[in-house]
Structures are given as structure tokens and as C-alpha cells.
Amino acid sequence: MVVNDFYLFFFIAISFSGILCALVLLILNRVEKHANRLLAFGLLNISIVLLLNGLTYVDWFYLTFPHTYRLGIFTQYLLAPFFYLYVRATIRREVSFYKWDWLHFVPAVLHFIEFIPFYLMPTDEKVRYLKYAFSHLELLSKQQEGLLPANFHPFLKTATGIVYQFFQARLLFLVYKNNRNWLKKNMIFWKWLVRLTFFHCLTYVFVFVSYCVYFSRIDMRAYSILALALVQFFCTINLLFNPMVLYGMKENIDQEKLFEFEENNKISGSKKNISFVKKMIFKKRLEDYIEIEKPFLKKKYSIRDLAADCDIPVHYLSVVINEEFGCNYNDFINGFRVKFIIKHRYVEEWYPFSLEGLASEAGFNSRNSFFIAFKKATGQTPSGYFSQKNNGPRVKPGDE
């Protein structure tokens, strides 16, 4: 009884800390809203899982409130997706979900639907089941009420989590490989993401191995829930002592370098498959869209966005840009921005703008990226280039 009381107190304390952090992120936070909301929902999900599983150590609670039993069991399928999407949104500075991101939540929805017959079970019948379950503790871990075979969901949830952690770690590896300058400026933030991923990986692997080795011999609740509690404790301590991680990165990651590395294998394969005719069709479509719509004026306009707008598969678009324009996407789009700045620098309505202001209007995210791109395109710094033209005439908008 003393052990059970300790478990209950521990789970409630950790759950409360996670809920508190989640509320701060959801209500008080005003920066990096999308990413931090994902983090908040991840912490909230861990809190729900800890609290509902911790209450299984208090037999009377579920016997008194039988319809709360396993009410949040489907949320265990949301843990890994929320933290993966948080890391991805943080790295890529995403401000909303992509169209297909909702598919990450399908397993949780299906698991909820699977348990509807159990949720609708009459109270007396459910109480009888709970009395039997609490006298056979292995049933509390095996989750036999679903449509899938007994013992299947614990393995599936843990294996799914491991897959998510693989892709989460892969994202961080790409950042490490392609954005060393960013790492130097955001070391505290980087360490937070690495530690978060490491703790999650360790948790899922530990639980998965424990399930495989000990599942038939012991009650696995303590193993899996204690592991989650450690993750929750790590998150809350880090957010408490390093609140600056909530304010995001000091500088954007070079997304195009990151993306090019991800697409490398696709591109190499596509070079063999794309025909000359198709390449020319895509090139003409790309040029027309750039000329008419001027999408390069949008900030954070990625190759994925351009591919979607032009209706060209991303890997084909990469091939077209690489082979027909002799550069990568980043240089391609920045080249148009530089041309736009040169063309409009002395147009009368743009003349009051500083170079940095004009760069921002042209789609550059930062002063540094503007200077680098300008020098790469012209061989001169912006100030050096325009100092030669300071005495040039101001041009009216209609005369350019």
C-alpha cells in the first residue's frame, strides 16, 4: 500500500508539472506559437497518460468512476507524433500544419473508435470487468478490449514511437551536417532538441526491450509509465531553467541545404528518368510562373512551395534548376531577389527604403542572407555595387 501511495503521489506530481508547463505554452506564450503549441500538447499527453495510469494503483478510483477507465488510452498514439512535429516545426520555422500532417493522428483516432464499445459498456458490466482486472494485473498492461490481438497495442505504440524517433533524430542529423554556423549561434537550443530526442529514444527502446523480455512475467505499467515520467521530468526541468528555448532560434536554418540533402537520392535517380521533353516543359512552366507571379518576393518560400505552385514534382524541379540553371534552389530564388533589388533600387517609390528594407521587401529573411546572396550574384557587396550608381537618376514607377 505504501508503494502504491508513492506511485500515485509521484505520477500526480509529475502530471501536474507537465500540465502547468503546457498551460504556460498554450496561454502565456507569444513566440514560436505553432512549435510551442505542439510541445504543449506533447507534455499534456504525457500528463494524461501518467495520471490515468497512475490511478490504476488506486483500485477504488476506477471502481467508483468506471467510465473514466482507459478514457485517454488513445492519446498514447499521439505522444511520438507531437514531439516529432515539434522538432520539425522548430527546425523549419513552420507556422502551421502541412496538409498531410493530420495523417499523423489517424492511429489515435482509429484506436479511439476501436474502444467505443468498451466506453459504451453498461456501468455494472464495466465494474465487474474492473474487479476482475484488478485481481489479474497483467490485464491492465495487455489492453485486450480492442479489435487487434491481445498484447498487440503495447508493441505497436512502442514500435511506432521508435520509428518517429528515427525520423526525429534524422532531422537533427541533417541540421548538424549542413548548418554548423547555426549550431554555433544556437547551442543552448540545439542541446535541448538533442537531449529531448535522446531521452525519447532511450525511453521507447527501453520499454520495447522490456516488453519483449519481461512482458509475460511482470506488470509492465511501472516500466512504461516511469519511463514517460522521466521524460516529463526532463522537459519541465529544462523549460524551468532554460526558458530561452521557448523563444526559438536566433537565426533561420538554411532550409534549402537541408532539403537538398534529404532529396539527394531522389534527384540522382530522377536524372536518369526525366526526359528532355518533360524537362523543357517544366522549365517553361517554371519560367512563366516566376515571371508572372514573382513568388520569390515571399519570405521563407521553399522549394516545396514552388513545386506545389508550379505543379511540378519536387525532385523534378530540383533537376530542372540544377541542370538548366546551373545552381541549387537557394541560389536560384535569391538570384531573382537580387535582380529585383537592382531593378528597383532607384525607382522613385522605393528610393526611401534602406538596402535592408528593400531586401526585406524582396523576400530575404535576414540582412546576412541578403549580403551573402548579393555578393554571390554580383561579385560585390550591396554598398559597393550601389555606390557606383548613387548619382543615377531616380526613375518613376511607370518608366522603369
Helices and strands as residue ranges (DSSP letters): H 2-23, I 24-28, H 33-54, G 55-57, H 59-64, G 66-68, G 73-77, H 79-92, G 99-105, H 106-114, H 116-119, H 123-134, H 138-142, H 152-178, H 180-185, H 187-214, H 221-241, G 243-247, H 255-262, H 264-273, H 276-293, G 295-297, H 303-310, H 314-324, H 329-344, G 348-350, H 355-361, H 367-378, H 382-387, G 397-399
